[in-house]
Amino acid sequence: MIKTGAEILCECLIKEGVEVIFGFPGGVLLPLYDTIPRYPQLRHILVRHEQGAAHAADAYARVTGKLGVCLATSGPGATNLVTGIANAYLDSVPLLAITGQVPTHFIGKDAFQEIDITGITVPITKYSHLVMDVGDLARAVREAAHVAQVGRPGPVLLDIPKDVFQNRTEFSYPEKVDLPGFKPKLFGHPAQVKKAADLVNSAERPVIIAGHGINISRAFPELKELAENAQIPVVTTFLGIGCFPESHVLSYGWLGMHGMGYANKAVHNADLLIAVGMRFDDRATGGVSTFAPHARVVHIDVDAAEIGKNIPVDVPIVGDLKNVLQVLNKQIDRREHIGWLTQLDEWRSQHPAMEIRNHEDILPQYIIRQIHEATKGDTIIVTGVGQAQMWAAQYFYYDKPNSFISSGGLGTMGFELPGAIGAKVGCPQETVWCIAGDGGFQMTVQELATMVQEDLDINIAVFNNGWLGMVRQWQELIYNKRYFGTQLYNPDFVKIAEAYGIKGVKVSKKIDVRPAIHKAMEHKGPFLIEFIVEPEENVYPFVPPGKTIVEFLELPNPAASIKK
Amino acid sequence: MNRKHILVALVQDRPGVLNRIASTLRRRNFNIESIAVGHIEQPGLSRMTIVVEGDDAGVEQVRKQLDKVIEVIRIADITEESPVAREMAMVKVKATPSTRSEIIQIVDIFRANIVDVSPDSLILVVTGTSDKVDTLIELLRGFGIREMSRTGTIALPRGGAGPLTIEEHKPLRRVVEQAAPEEENLPDW
């Protein structure tokens, strides 16, 4: 059948299982926006800034495991997507970014709203492609969707000129993908798996470090089986939070710059590290030269380039985690490590990272704990970046996979609001809490309108301390309290919410925290709570840059603490 | 221990491939000495020869990062196989009647060819290992080099089928499917 490029795009997206597009229109997209309404299977969500579209599609992909799709026009629309695409790139999120482009005869002439977005996004995409001919479009979409989701997921950009949307051609959907240069290895080499099994079976002080890859590969039961069979403690990375239930007896928190002291100690003293789906990011390892000095390393990841990139590896295994762990588990002996686990428990009691000290003002950690109690942990937490992000990771017990949605690799402030939108659209039955710092909140605050227009019941907690907290903390601890460029004049956040038609309350007394949280959850529709929190509060533990992860700074002598 | 490595890659001829490869090399701060690219026996494909300086682990990272580029079909480090490596240079050197014969002697020693003569200069073409080319250029510097162009190294591994050999009867088209472990889709390690 003869169809226009716009129709072909819509039909291909539907064939790829896409149900939601987060987008913002523009001149060159007019033919497409005239076509989308004819396809009711595609829900288009209008955002207020293209960065919001990218972040929403990103979070949508994280919670559903499906392909996230964002759409922007040429020129400024496309460049506004860049931050969101980079965010998806560093956190390995399957994102399809579609940008309109000026008509083909204008390309290369510095036309109105023309920008070389394919070139700009080369370093931050798995693949970027300018579709010059409508006959090429179906194949391009098929390939893009495939590349974004297979192997290590990542963002792919398709740049489509206006006349390609308007031109017609015979549409046939390519069933097969022909990419000779893209053949991810999904099954580990059997000899390597055997070597790894031997190391695991003979280790005295093993530790599993489980990362984002477990979430992506959905290898939760395989991880659990490995840990339980061989009684190996599990430490997660920051983005791995939730891939192993934190209430499990073998769960020992997460490692890294702001991770638990006992998790860092476990890794540092291990004789075998089983690294699954993580990439030894500098936030996790601290100083690389002194990282895990006594440990041999088994590194399992679907991306061969990550293995050996930061840390030398003894047994590398390239493959999809689910596949590899299934084979590995068959070769693991049932064992016990009572002495080692006892030592870990002792460290845990020496470094109680989950205690909240008594304080008459509202401590941000207290808010997080109250949200956990009110939801019983059954919620999706979407965070921004900074101190609030770290407290949300530390003081909440994550038992469900993909319930902690946060910008890890890029650390993008402003992710929280559009991220919460994407999470709620992807999982409408789940409770969604948006944990926002006062700085990050203002970066994408306009998406409050999207929330109301789409009638999304999201609970927003804004932590107002009048500072860019994380930077202030570094200025305090490392730059001798020379605060500069970190103090914020803030508006009345409740009034802003109300201006958008969102109910809000301001909470400045500890006694009002719990009732406000309950009120937000009972309310049908979006609800914003502005918490006035203790300003000069620091995130502990803290491993200063370059130090070994066991050289963490702790809060000096926590006074009488509230229940754990 | 740093040394020169020769990487050879089979890449698809699609727009922007060179850009993506160059971008990968630049952003990861790899120390590239030369890149040479050209068509090969199969249409739609090009062969790239990259000479990179570094230690074994560092160069392995280069290889793996470039392997991630979608259009790169295969990439191999052939340094260990003592490949046959050659490059070509064209040099326009100052040549007066008094110096010309001396230059010609050097040209003969290096088995180079003179392809152009003018009253005050001549152009010569030389092929050989990059060491040979380096040496000749050093010798010619004394006379004054007006202009020069080098191609960069190209290399083939010795012996029978190498890592980038494409069999006649087996086309390079691949259908992507979930491969079972017994099949050829196993990683190298």
Contacts between the chains, C-beta under 8 A, distances in Angstrom:
chain1	res1	chain2	res2	distance
A	118	B	16	6.8
A	119	B	16	7.7
A	119	B	19	6.8
A	122	B	16	7.5
A	122	B	19	6.2
A	122	B	20	5.4
A	122	B	23	4.8
A	123	B	23	5.4
A	123	B	24	7.8
A	123	B	27	5.3
A	126	B	68	7.8
A	126	B	70	6.9
A	127	B	70	4.9
A	128	B	16	7.6
A	129	B	16	7.9
A	130	B	15	7.7
A	146	B	176	7.3
A	147	B	70	6.2
A	150	B	176	7.8
A	176	B	175	5.3
A	176	B	176	7.2
A	177	B	175	8.0
A	177	B	176	5.0
A	178	B	173	5.9
A	178	B	174	7.0
A	178	B	175	7.1
A	178	B	176	7.6
A	179	B	70	6.3
A	179	B	174	7.7
A	179	B	176	6.5
A	180	B	12	7.2
A	180	B	73	5.0
A	180	B	172	5.3
A	180	B	173	6.7
A	180	B	174	4.8
A	181	B	11	7.4
A	181	B	12	6.0
A	181	B	69	7.2
A	181	B	70	5.4
A	181	B	71	5.2
A	181	B	72	5.2
A	181	B	73	4.3
A	181	B	74	8.0
A	182	B	70	5.0
A	182	B	176	7.4
A	183	B	174	6.7
A	183	B	176	6.7
A	183	B	185	6.3
A	185	B	185	6.3
A	185	B	186	7.0
A	185	B	187	4.2
A	186	B	178	6.9
A	186	B	179	7.0
A	186	B	185	7.6
A	187	B	179	7.0
A	187	B	180	7.6
A	187	B	181	4.3
A	187	B	185	7.2
A	187	B	186	7.0
A	188	B	187	7.5
A	189	B	186	5.5
A	189	B	187	5.7
A	189	B	189	6.0
A	190	B	181	6.8
A	192	B	189	6.1
A	303	B	68	7.5
A	304	B	64	5.3
A	304	B	67	7.3
A	304	B	187	6.5
A	305	B	61	6.9
A	305	B	64	3.8
A	305	B	65	5.2
A	305	B	67	7.2
A	305	B	68	5.7
A	308	B	57	6.7
A	308	B	60	6.9
A	308	B	61	7.3
A	309	B	61	6.0
A	312	B	57	7.7
A	316	B	189	5.8
A	318	B	187	4.2
A	318	B	189	7.3
A	319	B	187	7.3
